[in-house]
């Protein structure tokens, strides 16, 4: 069973930067997409950014121009670089890999944007 583990969350000031990583426990084959979602208290889980393998990278409108996602194939990781975060970005962040007809979720990492 593949496990995804997020890291890098924590407290960050508005306008600062934070880098989240998601590492897979082993190589995943037949990947369709790798992405990041977030869920704030009382809200639905929402897409932040997704890499469609062999295709494009899509971002939520709310993070365009501030967040960047990338993939390191050799390390089986996907990264979310959060620049200029805002208090509204406060949430639990989860990575999701879709592969071989399965959805693999991490357990999440908490991000708090506050001064």
C-alpha positions in Angstrom: 0.0 0.0 0.0 1.4 3.4 -1.0 1.6 6.0 1.8 1.9 9.7 1.2 3.4 11.9 3.9 3.2 15.7 3.9 5.7 17.9 5.7 6.7 21.5 6.0 3.6 22.9 7.5 3.5 25.4 10.4 3.1 29.0 11.2 4.0 31.6 8.7 3.5 35.3 8.6 1.5 37.0 5.9 3.8 37.8 3.0 6.3 35.2 4.0 6.9 31.8 2.3 6.5 28.2 3.1 7.4 25.0 1.3 5.3 21.9 1.6 6.5 18.5 0.5 4.7 15.2 -0.1 6.7 12.1 -0.2 5.5 8.7 -1.4 6.6 5.5 0.4 7.6 3.9 -2.9 7.5 4.5 -6.6 4.0 4.9 -7.9 3.3 3.7 -11.4 0.6 4.8 -13.9 0.3 8.2 -12.3 -2.4 10.4 -13.7 -2.1 13.4 -11.5 -0.4 14.7 -8.4 -1.9 17.6 -6.5 -2.6 19.6 -3.4 -5.9 20.2 -1.6 -6.7 22.1 1.5 -9.5 22.2 4.0 -10.2 25.0 6.4 -12.4 24.4 9.5 -16.0 24.3 8.5 -15.2 24.4 4.8 -15.2 21.8 2.0 -11.9 20.4 0.9 -10.8 22.3 -2.2 -8.2 22.0 -4.9 -5.1 24.2 -4.6 -2.9 22.9 -7.4 -2.6 19.8 -9.6 -0.1 18.4 -12.0 -1.6 16.4 -14.8 1.2 14.1 -15.9 2.0 14.8 -19.5 -0.3 17.7 -19.5 -0.7 21.0 -17.6 -0.5 22.4 -14.2 -3.7 23.9 -12.8 -4.1 26.3 -9.9 -7.0 27.6 -7.9 -7.7 31.2 -8.8 -7.1 32.2 -5.2 -3.5 31.0 -5.3 -2.5 31.8 -8.9 0.7 33.9 -9.0 1.6 33.1 -5.4 1.8 29.3 -5.1 3.8 26.9 -7.3 3.8 23.2 -7.5 6.4 20.9 -8.9 7.4 17.2 -9.0 10.6 15.5 -8.3 10.4 12.1 -10.1 13.6 10.8 -8.6 12.5 11.4 -5.1 8.8 10.5 -5.6 7.9 13.8 -4.2 5.7 16.7 -5.0 6.2 20.2 -3.6 4.0 23.2 -3.0 5.9 26.5 -2.7 3.7 29.0 -1.0 4.8 32.6 -1.5 3.0 35.6 -0.1 0.5 33.6 1.9 -2.6 35.3 3.3 -4.6 34.5 6.4 -7.2 33.0 4.1 -4.7 30.3 3.1 -4.9 28.9 6.6 -6.0 25.3 6.4 -4.9 21.7 6.5 -3.1 20.8 3.3 -3.3 17.4 1.8 -1.6 15.8 -1.2 -3.4 13.5 -3.6 -2.0 11.2 -6.2 -4.3 9.5 -8.7 -2.7 6.4 -10.2 -3.9 3.2 -11.6 -7.5 4.0 -10.8 -6.7 4.7 -7.2 -6.7 7.8 -5.1 -3.8 8.1 -2.6 -4.2 10.7 0.1 -1.8 11.9 2.7 -2.9 12.6 6.2 -2.3 16.4 5.9 -0.1 19.1 7.3 -1.4 22.2 9.0 -0.6 25.7 7.7 -1.4 28.8 9.7 -0.9 32.2 8.2 -0.9 34.8 11.0 1.1 37.7 12.3 
